[in-house]
Amino acid sequence: MIRRIALGSALLAALVGYPPSLDAQQASASGTRERLRVFLDCATWNCREDRFRQEITWVTWVREPQDADVNILLTGQRAGSGGFQYTFDYEGRGEIEAARDRLTFTS
């Protein structure tokens, strides 16, 4: 099975208000679509997990990291310009364990 992980772009898109344009689902053997299971660990100031869950509806949000296909660690720090810099670290699990990525966004 091939999974296309475009979660980083989609999460950033949700933060800034753009709809996700990439498919993060897989086709099962029966031809139905199975949603990617995602665990979000917000380790930053003013993290609104409910906003992610509300805006990104094409994944299944799970409450335990061991139940996820992808674990996301969201951290943040003050930027020199007075803004805030967010870093999303993505780590695949199970079949997609080799998938790792980092996305940084400054507001």
C-alpha positions, 0 to 999 in steps of 0.5 A, spaced: 500 500 500 502 506 498 500 512 502 501 519 500 503 524 506 501 531 505 499 532 512 504 538 513 502 542 507 494 541 510 496 543 517 499 549 515 493 550 510 488 550 516 492 555 520 492 560 514 485 558 512 486 555 505 483 548 504 487 542 503 489 540 496 492 533 497 490 526 498 492 523 505 488 517 504 489 510 502 485 505 498 483 499 502 483 492 498 476 493 498 476 499 494 473 504 500 478 509 502 481 509 509 483 515 513 489 517 516 490 516 523 493 522 526 496 524 533 497 531 535 502 533 541 501 540 542 507 543 546 507 550 545 503 556 548 496 557 545 495 551 542 488 550 539 488 542 538 480 543 537 482 548 531 486 543 527 480 537 529 475 542 526 478 544 520 482 538 518 476 533 517 479 528 512 483 525 517 481 521 523 484 524 530 486 519 535 487 520 542 493 516 543 500 516 539 500 508 539 494 508 535 496 513 530 499 512 523 502 519 524 505 523 530 505 530 530 509 534 535 507 542 534 512 546 538 513 554 538 517 560 540 518 567 539 521 570 533 526 576 533 521 580 529 516 580 535 512 574 531 511 567 533 515 561 530 511 554 529 515 547 528 511 541 526 515 535 526 511 529 523 513 522 524 510 516 521 508 509 524 507 502 522 507 501 515 510 508 514 515 509 519 520 511 515 516 518 513 519 524 517 518 531 515 519 538 519 515 544 517 516 551 520 511 557 519 512 564 522 507 568 523 
